[in-house]
Amino acid sequence: MVCLHCLQRNRQRAAYHLLLQEARPGRDASIYITEQVTPFYGMLKQRYTNTLGSEYLDADLPAGHISRDGIRHEDLCALSLESASCDVVL
């Protein structure tokens, strides 16, 4: 169920609604989102410049690896991010 106006899926619209309602991040908030190749990531990155996104690319890659295409690899079970480095995680 993709919105024809914003191109976001239901789960993304719901996540954004909760982000605004519960976290109320400022424009400079550090946000980590577990996707990087979707319109949702692009919208967040445009509105919150300190947004970091990632995808799970391959089990053999080290966490934090950046592909040739600029896609960051992260494994949610072993993130390379430092503790308390994000204000919000989606």
MARLUM-720824 format. One record per atom (N, C-alpha, C, O): residue in one letter; x, y, z. Coordinates in Angstrom, 3 decimals, decimal comma, always signed. Layout:
<nodes>
   residu         c1         c2         c3
        A          X          Y          Z
...
</nodes>
This chain:
<nodes>
   residu         c1         c2         c3
        M     +0,829     -1,165     +0,000
        M     +0,000     +0,000     +0,000
        M     +0,885     +1,243     +0,000
        M     +1,256     +1,770     +1,049
        V     +1,204     +1,684     -1,187
        V     +2,065     +2,846     -1,369
        V     +1,206     +4,065     -1,689
        V     +0,340     +4,023     -2,563
        C     +1,461     +5,135     -0,973
        C     +0,778     +6,397     -1,235
        C     +1,287     +6,968     -2,558
        C     +2,496     +7,096     -2,752
        L     +0,382     +7,308     -3,460
        L     +0,781     +7,845     -4,760
        L     +1,346     +9,258     -4,654
        L     +2,043     +9,718     -5,559
        H     +1,051     +9,943     -3,560
        H     +1,547    +11,312     -3,377
        H     +2,979    +11,330     -2,824
        H     +3,858    +11,974     -3,397
        C     +3,209    +10,622     -1,708
        C     +4,514    +10,690     -1,039
        C     +5,406     +9,471     -1,316
        C     +6,583     +9,474     -0,956
        L     +4,853     +8,432     -1,952
        L     +5,573     +7,197     -2,302
        L     +6,001     +6,374     -1,082
        L     +6,874     +5,513     -1,189
        Q     +5,388     +6,637     +0,072
        Q     +5,739     +5,900     +1,290
        Q     +4,762     +4,756     +1,501
        Q     +3,584     +4,862     +1,160
        R     +5,255     +3,669     +2,064
        R     +4,416     +2,533     +2,423
        R     +3,739     +2,831     +3,770
        R     +4,137     +3,747     +4,490
        N     +2,718     +2,045     +4,090
        N     +1,997     +2,231     +5,355
        N     +2,943     +2,222     +6,543
        N     +2,849     +3,095     +7,405
        R     +3,865     +1,245     +6,612
        R     +4,765     +1,140     +7,767
        R     +5,660     +2,367     +7,866
        R     +5,996     +2,794     +8,970
        Q     +6,051     +2,942     +6,731
        Q     +6,911     +4,119     +6,750
        Q     +6,137     +5,352     +7,206
        Q     +6,650     +6,164     +7,976
        R     +4,914     +5,487     +6,734
        R     +4,087     +6,616     +7,184
        R     +3,800     +6,503     +8,672
        R     +3,813     +7,505     +9,389
        A     +3,541     +5,287     +9,139
        A     +3,299     +5,085    +10,576
        A     +4,557     +5,385    +11,383
        A     +4,479     +6,020    +12,435
        A     +5,710     +4,937    +10,905
        A     +6,967     +5,200    +11,609
        A     +7,240     +6,709    +11,674
        A     +7,678     +7,219    +12,705
        Y     +6,983     +7,408    +10,584
        Y     +7,206     +8,853    +10,573
        Y     +6,243     +9,547    +11,536
        Y     +6,638    +10,462    +12,258
        H     +5,003     +9,121    +11,549
        H     +4,016     +9,682    +12,476
        H     +4,484     +9,497    +13,927
        H     +4,441    +10,438    +14,720
        L     +4,929     +8,285    +14,269
        L     +5,416     +8,028    +15,632
        L     +6,683     +8,819    +15,935
        L     +6,860     +9,299    +17,055
        L     +7,561     +8,957    +14,951
        L     +8,772     +9,760    +15,136
        L     +8,393    +11,182    +15,548
        L     +8,936    +11,722    +16,512
        L     +7,467    +11,779    +14,818
        L     +7,057    +13,151    +15,118
        L     +6,295    +13,245    +16,436
        L     +6,493    +14,183    +17,208
        Q     +5,436    +12,285    +16,687
        Q     +4,589    +12,319    +17,880
        Q     +5,349    +12,000    +19,160
        Q     +5,142    +12,662    +20,177
        E     +6,214    +11,011    +19,129
        E     +6,878    +10,538    +20,347
        E     +8,281    +11,114    +20,549
        E     +8,618    +11,537    +21,655
        A     +9,087    +11,135    +19,512
        A    +10,479    +11,598    +19,662
        A    +10,615    +13,100    +19,469
        A    +11,458    +13,736    +20,103
        R     +9,803    +13,661    +18,610
        R     +9,845    +15,093    +18,310
        R    +11,273    +15,583    +18,072
        R    +11,743    +16,483    +18,768
        P    +11,960    +15,001    +17,100
        P    +13,360    +15,372    +16,880
        P    +13,507    +16,779    +16,316
        P    +12,679    +17,246    +15,534
        G    +14,587    +17,445    +16,735
        G    +14,930    +18,725    +16,148
        G    +15,595    +18,496    +14,798
        G    +15,972    +17,369    +14,475
        R    +15,741    +19,548    +14,013
        R    +16,336    +19,420    +12,667
        R    +17,749    +18,847    +12,699
        R    +18,202    +18,264    +11,714
        D    +18,449    +19,006    +13,824
        D    +19,829    +18,522    +13,918
        D    +19,928    +17,193    +14,675
        D    +21,027    +16,774    +15,039
        A    +18,798    +16,530    +14,915
        A    +18,810    +15,253    +15,639
        A    +19,572    +14,194    +14,848
        A    +19,535    +14,165    +13,618
        S    +20,254    +13,339    +15,573
        S    +20,971    +12,212    +14,968
        S    +20,002    +11,034    +14,897
        S    +19,607    +10,484    +15,926
        I    +19,620    +10,652    +13,676
        I    +18,636     +9,594    +13,469
        I    +19,290     +8,443    +12,715
        I    +19,931     +8,655    +11,685
        Y    +19,128     +7,231    +13,223
        Y    +19,587     +6,032    +12,512
        Y    +18,362     +5,268    +12,037
        Y    +17,455     +4,984    +12,820
        I    +18,338     +4,939    +10,760
        I    +17,220     +4,205    +10,174
        I    +17,764     +2,971     +9,463
        I    +18,805     +3,024     +8,808
        T    +17,053     +1,871     +9,601
        T    +17,530     +0,599     +9,080
        T    +17,155     +0,391     +7,612
        T    +16,798     -0,712     +7,198
        E    +17,240     +1,450     +6,851
        E    +17,096     +1,382     +5,401
        E    +17,823     +2,574     +4,804
        E    +17,997     +3,605     +5,453
        Q    +18,245     +2,415     +3,548
        Q    +18,993     +3,505     +2,918
        Q    +18,660     +3,661     +1,439
        Q    +19,082     +4,642     +0,828
        V    +17,933     +2,747     +0,853
        V    +17,669     +2,804     -0,583
        V    +16,191     +3,035     -0,887
        V    +15,714     +2,671     -1,962
        T    +15,472     +3,632     +0,048
        T    +14,044     +3,869     -0,126
        T    +13,739     +5,370     -0,163
        T    +14,536     +6,178     +0,314
        P    +12,600     +5,736     -0,723
        P    +12,189     +7,140     -0,671
        P    +12,050     +7,650     +0,770
        P    +12,272     +8,833     +1,029
        F    +11,687     +6,771     +1,700
        F    +11,541     +7,164     +3,102
        F    +12,873     +7,659     +3,662
        F    +12,920     +8,697     +4,323
        Y    +13,950     +6,927     +3,404
        Y    +15,275     +7,372     +3,853
        Y    +15,597     +8,737     +3,228
        Y    +16,066     +9,644     +3,916
        G    +15,347     +8,872     +1,944
        G    +15,645    +10,136     +1,260
        G    +14,896    +11,308     +1,864
        G    +15,455    +12,393     +2,021
        M    +13,631    +11,093     +2,205
        M    +12,827    +12,146     +2,821
        M    +13,389    +12,511     +4,194
        M    +13,515    +13,690     +4,523
        L    +13,729    +11,487     +5,000
        L    +14,293    +11,772     +6,322
        L    +15,621    +12,508     +6,208
        L    +15,860    +13,471     +6,936
        K    +16,486    +12,062     +5,300
        K    +17,808    +12,676     +5,118
        K    +17,669    +14,139     +4,700
        K    +18,467    +14,987     +5,099
        Q    +16,655    +14,419     +3,898
        Q    +16,423    +15,798     +3,457
        Q    +15,952    +16,672     +4,622
        Q    +16,353    +17,831     +4,727
        R    +15,114    +16,131     +5,487
        R    +14,554    +16,910     +6,604
        R    +15,459    +16,942     +7,824
        R    +15,475    +17,923     +8,568
        Y    +16,211    +15,869     +8,028
        Y    +17,114    +15,753     +9,177
        Y    +18,495    +15,386     +8,634
        Y    +18,757    +14,221     +8,336
        T    +19,359    +16,360     +8,508
        T    +20,638    +16,149     +7,825
        T    +21,546    +15,140     +8,525
        T    +22,430    +14,568     +7,888
        N    +21,346    +14,912     +9,817
        N    +22,167    +13,942    +10,556
        N    +21,535    +12,555    +10,559
        N    +21,697    +11,800    +11,518
        T    +20,821    +12,221     +9,496
        T    +20,222    +10,892     +9,364
        T    +21,246     +9,945     +8,759
        T    +21,893    +10,264     +7,761
        L    +21,384     +8,784     +9,372
        L    +22,274     +7,732     +8,882
        L    +21,417     +6,514     +8,577
        L    +20,653     +6,053     +9,424
        G    +21,547     +5,999     +7,368
        G    +20,804     +4,809     +6,974
        G    +21,748     +3,681     +6,635
        G    +22,932     +3,902     +6,377
        S    +21,220     +2,470     +6,635
        S    +22,019     +1,312     +6,252
        S    +21,114     +0,221     +5,711
        S    +19,894     +0,266     +5,865
        E    +21,734     -0,752     +5,079
        E    +21,066     -1,951     +4,583
        E    +21,902     -3,144     +5,029
        E    +23,090     -3,004     +5,321
        Y    +21,283     -4,306     +5,079
        Y    +22,040     -5,536     +5,313
        Y    +22,429     -6,046     +3,940
        Y    +21,566     -6,439     +3,155
        L    +23,734     -6,045     +3,638
        L    +24,201     -6,387     +2,291
        L    +24,712     -7,818     +2,162
        L    +24,373     -8,512     +1,204
        D    +25,520     -8,260     +3,112
        D    +26,121     -9,593     +2,996
        D    +26,730     -9,995     +4,333
        D    +27,345     -9,177     +5,017
        A    +26,555    -11,251     +4,697
        A    +27,070    -11,744     +5,983
        A    +28,591    -11,664     +6,080
        A    +29,136    -11,616     +7,183
        D    +29,279    -11,648     +4,947
        D    +30,741    -11,617     +4,962
        D    +31,324    -10,212     +5,080
        D    +32,537    -10,061     +5,228
        L    +30,483     -9,184     +5,015
        L    +30,989     -7,807     +5,111
        L    +31,074     -7,363     +6,562
        L    +30,230     -7,731     +7,379
        P    +32,090     -6,573     +6,882
        P    +32,164     -6,035     +8,251
        P    +31,119     -4,936     +8,435
        P    +30,805     -4,203     +7,497
        A    +30,589     -4,830     +9,640
        A    +29,629     -3,773     +9,942
        A    +30,270     -2,417     +9,685
        A    +31,429     -2,188    +10,031
        G    +29,503     -1,524     +9,075
        G    +30,007     -0,196     +8,753
        G    +30,624     -0,089     +7,367
        G    +30,984     +1,005     +6,933
        H    +30,749     -1,211     +6,668
        H    +31,309     -1,208     +5,316
        H    +30,442     -0,351     +4,395
        H    +29,215     -0,426     +4,455
        I    +31,063     +0,454     +3,555
        I    +30,361     +1,273     +2,580
        I    +30,617     +0,686     +1,194
        I    +31,769     +0,535     +0,787
        S    +29,555     +0,356     +0,471
        S    +29,694     -0,235     -0,869
        S    +30,138     +0,821     -1,877
        S    +30,179     +2,012     -1,568
        R    +30,464     +0,375     -3,069
        R    +30,846     +1,313     -4,145
        R    +29,731     +2,298     -4,452
        R    +29,982     +3,420     -4,893
        D    +28,503     +1,871     -4,216
        D    +27,345     +2,723     -4,469
        D    +27,029     +3,650     -3,307
        D    +26,057     +4,402     -3,370
        G    +27,833     +3,612     -2,239
        G    +27,621     +4,468     -1,083
        G    +26,616     +3,926     -0,086
        G    +26,130     +4,665     +0,769
        I    +26,294     +2,627     -0,188
        I    +25,344     +2,006     +0,730
        I    +26,107     +1,434     +1,914
        I    +27,058     +0,669     +1,749
        R    +25,681     +1,813     +3,097
        R    +26,335     +1,340     +4,317
        R    +25,753     -0,014     +4,717
        R    +24,537     -0,205     +4,709
        H    +26,628     -0,942     +5,063
        H    +26,210     -2,257     +5,539
        H    +26,210     -2,273     +7,058
        H    +27,196     -1,897     +7,691
        E    +25,097     -2,711     +7,640
        E    +25,022     -2,921     +9,090
        E    +24,236     -4,197     +9,356
        E    +23,284     -4,518     +8,644
        D    +24,644     -4,906    +10,379
        D    +23,934     -6,072    +10,883
        D    +23,303     -5,639    +12,196
        D    +24,017     -5,256    +13,122
        L    +21,990     -5,692    +12,296
        L    +21,319     -5,204    +13,499
        L    +21,718     -5,951    +14,760
        L    +21,517     -5,454    +15,868
        C    +22,281     -7,142    +14,598
        C    +22,742     -7,904    +15,764
        C    +24,156     -7,513    +16,177
        C    +24,628     -7,924    +17,237
        A    +24,836     -6,720    +15,344
        A    +26,218     -6,308    +15,635
        A    +26,510     -4,978    +14,948
        A    +27,326     -4,914    +14,029
        L    +25,849     -3,930    +15,390
        L    +26,029     -2,609    +14,782
        L    +27,428     -2,070    +15,038
        L    +28,040     -2,362    +16,066
        S    +27,928     -1,281    +14,094
        S    +29,231     -0,651    +14,269
        S    +29,111     +0,732    +14,917
        S    +30,125     +1,388    +15,158
        L    +27,910     +1,172    +15,193
        L    +27,691     +2,494    +15,771
        L    +28,126     +2,519    +17,231
        L    +27,988     +1,530    +17,951
        E    +28,647     +3,650    +17,652
        E    +29,039     +3,794    +19,042
        E    +27,812     +3,914    +19,936
        E    +26,783     +4,434    +19,506
        S    +27,909     +3,448    +21,151
        S    +26,807     +3,551    +22,111
        S    +26,379     +5,004    +22,274
        S    +27,214     +5,907    +22,333
        A    +25,085     +5,216    +22,346
        A    +24,499     +6,537    +22,562
        A    +24,874     +7,555    +21,488
        A    +24,879     +8,757    +21,758
        S    +25,191     +7,095    +20,270
        S    +25,573     +8,020    +19,205
        S    +24,377     +8,526    +18,407
        S    +24,529     +9,405    +17,558
        C    +23,192     +7,984    +18,669
        C    +21,980     +8,397    +17,954
        C    +20,920     +8,873    +18,935
        C    +20,747     +8,318    +20,019
        D    +20,221     +9,910    +18,522
        D    +19,111    +10,397    +19,331
        D    +17,867     +9,521    +19,131
        D    +17,087     +9,314    +20,060
        V    +17,698     +9,016    +17,918
        V    +16,524     +8,232    +17,554
        V    +16,951     +7,073    +16,657
        V    +17,816     +7,232    +15,796
        V    +16,345     +5,918    +16,864
        V    +16,568     +4,756    +15,985
        V    +15,220     +4,318    +15,455
        V    +14,279     +4,087    +16,214
        L    +15,144     +4,208    +14,132
        L    +13,918     +3,711    +13,489
        L    +14,227     +2,372    +12,859
        L    +13,348     +1,755    +12,257
</nodes>
